[in-house]
Amino acid sequence: MEKKLAFLGPRGTFTEEAARILSLGQKLSIVPYPSIIEVLEAVSKKEVAYGVVPMENSIEGTVNSTLDWLIHEVELPILAELALPITQNLLVAKREHPLPLSAITRVLSHPQAIAQSHNFLRENLPEAAIETVNSTALAAKMVSEHPEEPWAAVGTRLNVEIYPLAFAREQIQDYSNNYTRFVLVGQDSLDLPVSRKEKTTILVTLPEDFPGALYQVLAAFAWRKVNLSRIESRPTKKALGNYYFVIDIDQKMDDVLLPGAFAEIEAIGCQVRQLGTYPFYMHQTNS
Ligand SMILES: O=C(O)C(=O)C[C@]1(C(=O)O)C=C[C@@H](O)C=C1
């Protein structure tokens, strides 16, 4: 039986595009799940072998539900990462007479898509109510199912091919350089194409009240000339002001440098948890 890969659905999300690219050449059937958390739960409970979820957007930053769930709720290694260009569009139900922007009363989308188009919406639809839903495609589907309502969705071009929708305006994101990084997670390994870039993501917990602890963590990488591409703090959820540090390292796990750096970090009382060591892919076009 074919293994399954879950993605944030319904049909027509950016995550579906990422899932299709990441599963090219693999014998996997792709199944939509209604939320990021349900995707990660399905993989964790082995209902499906793999999952694809968004991790970070170049305009809006980290998708907190993904990162927090991977930190606190499930133990699922990151197997691959894909950066995909994102183009947001304003979509309305297909009608005989096009709906002018001034008639739109309600805009639905995923919070990240709304945030990426914030200036456009503020300038062009100042009176419309903004409502967030679990995905851009869910918003598109809801708008298409209510053609009698003056509603719009923010989402991918692909939605116009999937649902009875039309463009009210194309390319509405506030910055043209808009990318989202998606991660593939799963408990089984997967034979993935070779990539020129590999990464390792770790979670570091600092000891309490230790002056200069973060400085020493960074020093362990600096003097080994190991490049870091992201450092982000997330609340431990145990007390106000307590943080984990999520660190992306620009190389895969090796036998010498990274074990040495981790041992040095642990020696000052920090904990290190690996979230994955994986290939990174960059895709230049989107639908
Ligand atoms: O709603 C979608 O289409 C998604 O795939 C989610 C998501 C996200 O969470 O960032 C993915 C890419 C875009 O940045 C906007 C939304």
The ligand as an SDF file (V2000), in Angstrom:
LIG
                    3D

 16 16  0  0  0  0  0  0  0  0999 V2000
   -3.0370   28.7660    3.8280 O   0  0  0  0  0  0  0  0  0  0  0  0
   -2.2060   28.2590    3.0680 C   0  0  0  0  0  0  0  0  0  0  0  0
   -2.3370   28.1980    1.8490 O   0  0  0  0  0  0  0  0  0  0  0  0
   -0.9890   27.6900    3.6390 C   0  0  0  0  0  0  0  0  0  0  0  0
   -0.4040   26.8500    3.0420 O   0  0  0  0  0  0  0  0  0  0  0  0
   -0.4830   28.2860    4.9400 C   0  0  0  0  0  0  0  0  0  0  0  0
    0.4830   29.4480    4.7470 C   0  0  0  0  0  0  0  0  0  0  0  0
    1.2320   29.7550    6.1020 C   0  0  0  0  0  0  0  0  0  0  0  0
    0.8990   29.2350    7.1310 O   0  0  0  0  0  0  0  0  0  0  0  0
    2.1670   30.5590    6.0510 O   0  0  0  0  0  0  0  0  0  0  0  0
    1.5060   29.0860    3.7660 C   0  0  0  0  0  0  0  0  0  0  0  0
    2.0930   30.0080    2.9660 C   0  0  0  0  0  0  0  0  0  0  0  0
    1.7010   31.4220    2.9980 C   0  0  0  0  0  0  0  0  0  0  0  0
    2.6940   32.0870    3.7630 O   0  0  0  0  0  0  0  0  0  0  0  0
    0.3760   31.6350    3.6400 C   0  0  0  0  0  0  0  0  0  0  0  0
   -0.2180   30.6650    4.3660 C   0  0  0  0  0  0  0  0  0  0  0  0
  1  2  2  0
  2  3  1  0
  2  4  1  0
  4  5  2  0
  4  6  1  0
  6  7  1  0
  7  8  1  0
  7 11  1  0
  7 16  1  0
  8  9  2  0
  8 10  1  0
 11 12  2  0
 12 13  1  0
 13 14  1  0
 13 15  1  0
 15 16  2  0
M  END
$$$$
